[in-house]
Amino acid sequence: MAAKRGQPVASAGAAGPPDEIRPPIGMELKGHSPWIYLQTKMSVKQFQTSLSNALLFDFFPDQVNIVNIHNHGKKTSLAFKRGDQEQEIP
């Protein structure tokens, strides 16, 4: 995810783009933290995928974005910080 206008919201890295990018499915405020829920569908054939997330980094230097990935009943969480904006999805 990116905070700058004109940049992609999600990047799937070397494996190519997601099969389908959907609009946000929900949002809630927990304390002072907004939680935004997004969903995408990716092909089973993709075996090496990375995700880039820099949402709000330009506005909050200590911003941390947590991305939870649910895949066939398995949950993986990735934490994105300034300087560590792209990670491989395990």
Sequence and secondary structure as in RCSB ss.txt:
>XXXX:A:sequence
MAAKRGQPVASAGAAGPPDEIRPPIGMELKGHSPWIYLQTKMSVKQFQTSLSNALLFDFFPDQVNIVNIHNHGKK
TSLAFKRGDQEQEIP
>XXXX:A:secstr
   STTS S   GGG S SEE    EEEEETTEEEEE  EE  TT   EEEE  TTTTT TT EEEEEEEETTEE
EEEEEETTB EEEE 
